[in-house]
Amino acid sequence: MSADSINEEILRIKRELAARFDNDLARIVADTKSRERNAISLPPRRTKSEQSDAVERRDRPVSDGKSTPAAH
């Protein structure tokens, strides 16, 4: 999709919204906010440092502070 086609699509949607709400910006914003309330929320993405910390913690053996002999 070229940049022009993206811009054309955005302008088309903008014009459709304007026509649907008689160019009333307050009604357009109210409609947008009502649709946002129905959207799902995803948890925040983990940063690369958080991901690498998780890998390091997963690779370390879990210790409860007590020393136990290794099973052979």
N, C-alpha and C positions, 0 to 999 in steps of 0.2 A: 504494500500500500504506500503510495507516494505521499509526501507532505501535503501536496495540494488536495489529494482526495481526503485526507484526514481533516484538513481545514474545511473542505466542502461539507463533509458529514457533520462536523460541529456546527457550522452555520445553518445547515438544514434543520438540525434538532432545535437549535436556538429559535429559528423562525417558526417551527411547529409549536413550540412552547408559547411563544409570544402570541400566535394566532389563537391557541386554545384558551388562553387567559386574557384575551383582549389587551395585550401589551401592558397588563397590570403587574408590575414587578413584585408587589407585596403578595399577590396571589401565587405567582411563580415560586417565590421563596417559601411560602407556606406549604405548597405542594411538595417541593423538594424536601423540606424538613420532615413532613409526614412520611415520605418514602424512606428517609434515612432512619427513622425510628423502627421501621420494619426490616432493616438490613441486619445481617448477622455480624457479630464482632468476633474477630480472631485474636488470639493472644499475641502479644508483641513478639516480633522476631528476635531470636537470640543473636547477639553480636558474635563475631568470629572469636573473640577472646573468651566469651562465655562458652562457646562450643568446644574450644580447645581445653578449657578447664574441665568440662564435663568428661571429655575423653580421658584426661589424665586421672581424674577421680575414679572412673570406671575401671581403669587398668590397675589401680592400686588395690591390694587386698584390704578387706574390711577388718578393722581391729576394734575390739571392744575394750581395749586397754589391758586385758588379761593375757598373760603369756601362756601359750599351750604348746606342747611338743608337736612337731609335724608328724603326720601319719605316713608311714612308709610301707 
